[in-house]
Amino acid sequence: MIHNTWDKKESIKKVKCVHTDAKKYLVNNMLTVGKIYDVKNETEEFIFVEDNSGHIGGYYKTYFEQV
């Protein structure tokens, strides 16, 4: 279960949140527009970052731009 050690893992890259306009979910509670986040893991569709709750969360790539 590799996801249990993501918080201790070195970051892959940094991304900046550009919007929190979600159709289905409350993303604005967990991400802040303009804030830079460390990417812990990445798939084709999702980026996994340490969000405002202090936990690792998976979000669509459309919310971010690479720094």
MODELLER restraints for C-alpha pairs under 7 A, 6 or more apart:
rsr = mdl.restraints
at = mdl.atoms
rsr.add(forms.Gaussian(group=physical.xy_distance, feature=features.Distance(at['CA:6:A'], at['CA:40:A']), mean=5.96, stdev=0.5))
rsr.add(forms.Gaussian(group=physical.xy_distance, feature=features.Distance(at['CA:7:A'], at['CA:56:A']), mean=6.86, stdev=0.5))
rsr.add(forms.Gaussian(group=physical.xy_distance, feature=features.Distance(at['CA:9:A'], at['CA:40:A']), mean=6.91, stdev=0.5))
rsr.add(forms.Gaussian(group=physical.xy_distance, feature=features.Distance(at['CA:11:A'], at['CA:38:A']), mean=5.67, stdev=0.5))
rsr.add(forms.Gaussian(group=physical.xy_distance, feature=features.Distance(at['CA:11:A'], at['CA:39:A']), mean=5.42, stdev=0.5))
rsr.add(forms.Gaussian(group=physical.xy_distance, feature=features.Distance(at['CA:11:A'], at['CA:40:A']), mean=4.98, stdev=0.5))
rsr.add(forms.Gaussian(group=physical.xy_distance, feature=features.Distance(at['CA:12:A'], at['CA:39:A']), mean=5.51, stdev=0.5))
rsr.add(forms.Gaussian(group=physical.xy_distance, feature=features.Distance(at['CA:12:A'], at['CA:40:A']), mean=5.86, stdev=0.5))
rsr.add(forms.Gaussian(group=physical.xy_distance, feature=features.Distance(at['CA:12:A'], at['CA:41:A']), mean=6.93, stdev=0.5))
rsr.add(forms.Gaussian(group=physical.xy_distance, feature=features.Distance(at['CA:13:A'], at['CA:38:A']), mean=6.07, stdev=0.5))
rsr.add(forms.Gaussian(group=physical.xy_distance, feature=features.Distance(at['CA:13:A'], at['CA:39:A']), mean=5.40, stdev=0.5))
rsr.add(forms.Gaussian(group=physical.xy_distance, feature=features.Distance(at['CA:14:A'], at['CA:36:A']), mean=6.58, stdev=0.5))
rsr.add(forms.Gaussian(group=physical.xy_distance, feature=features.Distance(at['CA:14:A'], at['CA:37:A']), mean=5.67, stdev=0.5))
rsr.add(forms.Gaussian(group=physical.xy_distance, feature=features.Distance(at['CA:14:A'], at['CA:38:A']), mean=4.66, stdev=0.5))
rsr.add(forms.Gaussian(group=physical.xy_distance, feature=features.Distance(at['CA:14:A'], at['CA:39:A']), mean=5.74, stdev=0.5))
rsr.add(forms.Gaussian(group=physical.xy_distance, feature=features.Distance(at['CA:14:A'], at['CA:66:A']), mean=6.43, stdev=0.5))
rsr.add(forms.Gaussian(group=physical.xy_distance, feature=features.Distance(at['CA:14:A'], at['CA:67:A']), mean=5.80, stdev=0.5))
rsr.add(forms.Gaussian(group=physical.xy_distance, feature=features.Distance(at['CA:15:A'], at['CA:36:A']), mean=5.56, stdev=0.5))
rsr.add(forms.Gaussian(group=physical.xy_distance, feature=features.Distance(at['CA:15:A'], at['CA:37:A']), mean=5.41, stdev=0.5))
rsr.add(forms.Gaussian(group=physical.xy_distance, feature=features.Distance(at['CA:15:A'], at['CA:38:A']), mean=6.51, stdev=0.5))
rsr.add(forms.Gaussian(group=physical.xy_distance, feature=features.Distance(at['CA:15:A'], at['CA:39:A']), mean=6.92, stdev=0.5))
rsr.add(forms.Gaussian(group=physical.xy_distance, feature=features.Distance(at['CA:15:A'], at['CA:64:A']), mean=5.98, stdev=0.5))
rsr.add(forms.Gaussian(group=physical.xy_distance, feature=features.Distance(at['CA:15:A'], at['CA:65:A']), mean=5.57, stdev=0.5))
rsr.add(forms.Gaussian(group=physical.xy_distance, feature=features.Distance(at['CA:15:A'], at['CA:66:A']), mean=4.49, stdev=0.5))
rsr.add(forms.Gaussian(group=physical.xy_distance, feature=features.Distance(at['CA:15:A'], at['CA:67:A']), mean=5.18, stdev=0.5))
rsr.add(forms.Gaussian(group=physical.xy_distance, feature=features.Distance(at['CA:16:A'], at['CA:34:A']), mean=6.04, stdev=0.5))
rsr.add(forms.Gaussian(group=physical.xy_distance, feature=features.Distance(at['CA:16:A'], at['CA:35:A']), mean=5.70, stdev=0.5))
rsr.add(forms.Gaussian(group=physical.xy_distance, feature=features.Distance(at['CA:16:A'], at['CA:36:A']), mean=4.32, stdev=0.5))
rsr.add(forms.Gaussian(group=physical.xy_distance, feature=features.Distance(at['CA:16:A'], at['CA:37:A']), mean=6.18, stdev=0.5))
rsr.add(forms.Gaussian(group=physical.xy_distance, feature=features.Distance(at['CA:16:A'], at['CA:64:A']), mean=5.35, stdev=0.5))
rsr.add(forms.Gaussian(group=physical.xy_distance, feature=features.Distance(at['CA:16:A'], at['CA:65:A']), mean=5.37, stdev=0.5))
rsr.add(forms.Gaussian(group=physical.xy_distance, feature=features.Distance(at['CA:16:A'], at['CA:66:A']), mean=6.28, stdev=0.5))
rsr.add(forms.Gaussian(group=physical.xy_distance, feature=features.Distance(at['CA:16:A'], at['CA:67:A']), mean=6.22, stdev=0.5))
rsr.add(forms.Gaussian(group=physical.xy_distance, feature=features.Distance(at['CA:17:A'], at['CA:32:A']), mean=6.64, stdev=0.5))
rsr.add(forms.Gaussian(group=physical.xy_distance, feature=features.Distance(at['CA:17:A'], at['CA:33:A']), mean=5.02, stdev=0.5))
rsr.add(forms.Gaussian(group=physical.xy_distance, feature=features.Distance(at['CA:17:A'], at['CA:34:A']), mean=5.37, stdev=0.5))
rsr.add(forms.Gaussian(group=physical.xy_distance, feature=features.Distance(at['CA:17:A'], at['CA:35:A']), mean=5.80, stdev=0.5))
rsr.add(forms.Gaussian(group=physical.xy_distance, feature=features.Distance(at['CA:17:A'], at['CA:36:A']), mean=6.48, stdev=0.5))
rsr.add(forms.Gaussian(group=physical.xy_distance, feature=features.Distance(at['CA:17:A'], at['CA:63:A']), mean=5.65, stdev=0.5))
rsr.add(forms.Gaussian(group=physical.xy_distance, feature=features.Distance(at['CA:17:A'], at['CA:64:A']), mean=4.46, stdev=0.5))
rsr.add(forms.Gaussian(group=physical.xy_distance, feature=features.Distance(at['CA:17:A'], at['CA:65:A']), mean=6.60, stdev=0.5))
rsr.add(forms.Gaussian(group=physical.xy_distance, feature=features.Distance(at['CA:18:A'], at['CA:33:A']), mean=5.43, stdev=0.5))
rsr.add(forms.Gaussian(group=physical.xy_distance, feature=features.Distance(at['CA:18:A'], at['CA:34:A']), mean=6.02, stdev=0.5))
rsr.add(forms.Gaussian(group=physical.xy_distance, feature=features.Distance(at['CA:18:A'], at['CA:63:A']), mean=5.71, stdev=0.5))
rsr.add(forms.Gaussian(group=physical.xy_distance, feature=features.Distance(at['CA:18:A'], at['CA:64:A']), mean=5.41, stdev=0.5))
rsr.add(forms.Gaussian(group=physical.xy_distance, feature=features.Distance(at['CA:18:A'], at['CA:65:A']), mean=6.66, stdev=0.5))
rsr.add(forms.Gaussian(group=physical.xy_distance, feature=features.Distance(at['CA:19:A'], at['CA:33:A']), mean=5.52, stdev=0.5))
rsr.add(forms.Gaussian(group=physical.xy_distance, feature=features.Distance(at['CA:19:A'], at['CA:63:A']), mean=5.43, stdev=0.5))
rsr.add(forms.Gaussian(group=physical.xy_distance, feature=features.Distance(at['CA:20:A'], at['CA:27:A']), mean=5.61, stdev=0.5))
rsr.add(forms.Gaussian(group=physical.xy_distance, feature=features.Distance(at['CA:20:A'], at['CA:28:A']), mean=5.26, stdev=0.5))
rsr.add(forms.Gaussian(group=physical.xy_distance, feature=features.Distance(at['CA:20:A'], at['CA:31:A']), mean=6.99, stdev=0.5))
rsr.add(forms.Gaussian(group=physical.xy_distance, feature=features.Distance(at['CA:20:A'], at['CA:33:A']), mean=6.78, stdev=0.5))
rsr.add(forms.Gaussian(group=physical.xy_distance, feature=features.Distance(at['CA:20:A'], at['CA:63:A']), mean=6.33, stdev=0.5))
rsr.add(forms.Gaussian(group=physical.xy_distance, feature=features.Distance(at['CA:30:A'], at['CA:51:A']), mean=5.65, stdev=0.5))
rsr.add(forms.Gaussian(group=physical.xy_distance, feature=features.Distance(at['CA:30:A'], at['CA:52:A']), mean=5.02, stdev=0.5))
rsr.add(forms.Gaussian(group=physical.xy_distance, feature=features.Distance(at['CA:30:A'], at['CA:53:A']), mean=6.36, stdev=0.5))
rsr.add(forms.Gaussian(group=physical.xy_distance, feature=features.Distance(at['CA:31:A'], at['CA:51:A']), mean=6.03, stdev=0.5))
rsr.add(forms.Gaussian(group=physical.xy_distance, feature=features.Distance(at['CA:31:A'], at['CA:52:A']), mean=6.02, stdev=0.5))
rsr.add(forms.Gaussian(group=physical.xy_distance, feature=features.Distance(at['CA:37:A'], at['CA:49:A']), mean=6.30, stdev=0.5))
rsr.add(forms.Gaussian(group=physical.xy_distance, feature=features.Distance(at['CA:37:A'], at['CA:50:A']), mean=6.89, stdev=0.5))
rsr.add(forms.Gaussian(group=physical.xy_distance, feature=features.Distance(at['CA:38:A'], at['CA:49:A']), mean=5.85, stdev=0.5))
rsr.add(forms.Gaussian(group=physical.xy_distance, feature=features.Distance(at['CA:38:A'], at['CA:50:A']), mean=6.82, stdev=0.5))
rsr.add(forms.Gaussian(group=physical.xy_distance, feature=features.Distance(at['CA:39:A'], at['CA:47:A']), mean=6.72, stdev=0.5))
rsr.add(forms.Gaussian(group=physical.xy_distance, feature=features.Distance(at['CA:39:A'], at['CA:48:A']), mean=5.87, stdev=0.5))
rsr.add(forms.Gaussian(group=physical.xy_distance, feature=features.Distance(at['CA:39:A'], at['CA:49:A']), mean=4.83, stdev=0.5))
rsr.add(forms.Gaussian(group=physical.xy_distance, feature=features.Distance(at['CA:40:A'], at['CA:48:A']), mean=5.66, stdev=0.5))
rsr.add(forms.Gaussian(group=physical.xy_distance, feature=features.Distance(at['CA:40:A'], at['CA:49:A']), mean=5.64, stdev=0.5))
rsr.add(forms.Gaussian(group=physical.xy_distance, feature=features.Distance(at['CA:41:A'], at['CA:47:A']), mean=6.25, stdev=0.5))
rsr.add(forms.Gaussian(group=physical.xy_distance, feature=features.Distance(at['CA:41:A'], at['CA:48:A']), mean=5.14, stdev=0.5))
rsr.add(forms.Gaussian(group=physical.xy_distance, feature=features.Distance(at['CA:42:A'], at['CA:48:A']), mean=5.98, stdev=0.5))
rsr.add(forms.Gaussian(group=physical.xy_distance, feature=features.Distance(at['CA:45:A'], at['CA:60:A']), mean=5.97, stdev=0.5))
rsr.add(forms.Gaussian(group=physical.xy_distance, feature=features.Distance(at['CA:45:A'], at['CA:61:A']), mean=6.19, stdev=0.5))
rsr.add(forms.Gaussian(group=physical.xy_distance, feature=features.Distance(at['CA:46:A'], at['CA:58:A']), mean=5.95, stdev=0.5))
rsr.add(forms.Gaussian(group=physical.xy_distance, feature=features.Distance(at['CA:46:A'], at['CA:59:A']), mean=5.30, stdev=0.5))
rsr.add(forms.Gaussian(group=physical.xy_distance, feature=features.Distance(at['CA:46:A'], at['CA:60:A']), mean=4.58, stdev=0.5))
rsr.add(forms.Gaussian(group=physical.xy_distance, feature=features.Distance(at['CA:46:A'], at['CA:61:A']), mean=5.41, stdev=0.5))
rsr.add(forms.Gaussian(group=physical.xy_distance, feature=features.Distance(at['CA:47:A'], at['CA:58:A']), mean=5.54, stdev=0.5))
rsr.add(forms.Gaussian(group=physical.xy_distance, feature=features.Distance(at['CA:47:A'], at['CA:59:A']), mean=5.42, stdev=0.5))
rsr.add(forms.Gaussian(group=physical.xy_distance, feature=features.Distance(at['CA:47:A'], at['CA:60:A']), mean=6.26, stdev=0.5))
rsr.add(forms.Gaussian(group=physical.xy_distance, feature=features.Distance(at['CA:47:A'], at['CA:61:A']), mean=5.81, stdev=0.5))
rsr.add(forms.Gaussian(group=physical.xy_distance, feature=features.Distance(at['CA:48:A'], at['CA:56:A']), mean=6.28, stdev=0.5))
rsr.add(forms.Gaussian(group=physical.xy_distance, feature=features.Distance(at['CA:48:A'], at['CA:57:A']), mean=5.37, stdev=0.5))
rsr.add(forms.Gaussian(group=physical.xy_distance, feature=features.Distance(at['CA:48:A'], at['CA:58:A']), mean=4.27, stdev=0.5))
rsr.add(forms.Gaussian(group=physical.xy_distance, feature=features.Distance(at['CA:48:A'], at['CA:59:A']), mean=6.34, stdev=0.5))
rsr.add(forms.Gaussian(group=physical.xy_distance, feature=features.Distance(at['CA:49:A'], at['CA:56:A']), mean=5.34, stdev=0.5))
rsr.add(forms.Gaussian(group=physical.xy_distance, feature=features.Distance(at['CA:49:A'], at['CA:57:A']), mean=5.62, stdev=0.5))
rsr.add(forms.Gaussian(group=physical.xy_distance, feature=features.Distance(at['CA:49:A'], at['CA:58:A']), mean=6.58, stdev=0.5))
rsr.add(forms.Gaussian(group=physical.xy_distance, feature=features.Distance(at['CA:50:A'], at['CA:56:A']), mean=4.31, stdev=0.5))
rsr.add(forms.Gaussian(group=physical.xy_distance, feature=features.Distance(at['CA:50:A'], at['CA:57:A']), mean=6.22, stdev=0.5))
rsr.add(forms.Gaussian(group=physical.xy_distance, feature=features.Distance(at['CA:51:A'], at['CA:57:A']), mean=6.23, stdev=0.5))
